[in-house]
Amino acid sequence: MQESLYKVQWILNHDDPKRPGFYGTTNHLGVSPAAAAIASAKSVSHAADDSWGRAQLHILRVSAHLDDENLLSGNDLQAALRLDASLPIDVVYRPLC
């Protein structure tokens, strides 16, 4: 399969609700939107050190690089997460409305 460039929007949350998290967008190559979301999670997880506790990454949207349509499905992300269980943070799908 050929890789495409995807734009991944996310929020990185502490396990302490009183502490602010991060919102961001990263660009990743992937064979699917779910693969790009996993690549983003691996990249973003480096920002969460031990002081974050068990951080959560909320994936909001995965779109083609120049488009805004959300291409990710929750089922696809869950399947990709089962294949790559090595992430040090929890990854959840919270699509934008």
ZIBELUR-V141603 format. One record per pair of residues at least 24 apart in sequence whose ideal C-beta (glycine too) atoms are under 10 Angstrom apart, sorted by the first residue. I is the first residue (numbers start at 0). J is the second residue. Records with the same first field share a line. If there is no record, write none. Layout:
I=J  J
This chain:
0=29  30  31  34
1=28  30
2=27  28  29  30  31  34  35
3=27  28  29  30  31  32  34  35  63  64  70
4=28  29  35  63  64  65
5=29  31  32  33  34  35  36  38  39  60  61  62  63  64  66  70  71
6=32  35  39  60  61  62  63  64  65  66  67  70
7=32  35  36  37  38  39  40  42  43  56  58  59  60  61  62  71
8=36  39  57  58  59  60  61  62  67  69  94  95
9=36  39  40  42  43  56  57  58  59  60  61  90  93
10=43  55  56  57  58  59  91  93
11=40  43  44  46  47  51  54  55  56  57  88
12=47  51  53  54  55  56  57  88  89  91
13=47  50  51  52  53  54  55
14=47  51  52  53  54  55  88  89
15=50  51  52
18=50  51  52
20=46  47  51  54  55  56  57
21=46  47  54  56
22=57  59
24=59  60  62
26=64
27=61  64
28=64
29=61  79
31=61  70  71  75  76  78  79
32=58  60  61  62  63  69  70  71  72  75  76  79
33=58  61  70  71  72  73  74  75  76  77  78  79  80  82  83  92
34=61  75  76  79  82  83
35=61  62  70  71  79
36=60  61  70  71  75  76  79  80  90  92
37=76  79  80  82  83  85  86  90
38=83
39=90
40=76  79  80  83  86  87  88  89  90
41=83  85  86  87  88  90
43=86  88  90
44=85  86  87  88  90
45=87  88
46=88
47=87  88
48=87
51=87  88
53=87  88  89
54=87  88  89  90
55=88  89  90  91  93
56=86  88  89  90  91  93
57=89  90  91  92  93  94
58=90  91  92  93  94
59=92  93  94  95
60=92  93  94  95
61=92  94
67=95
69=94  95
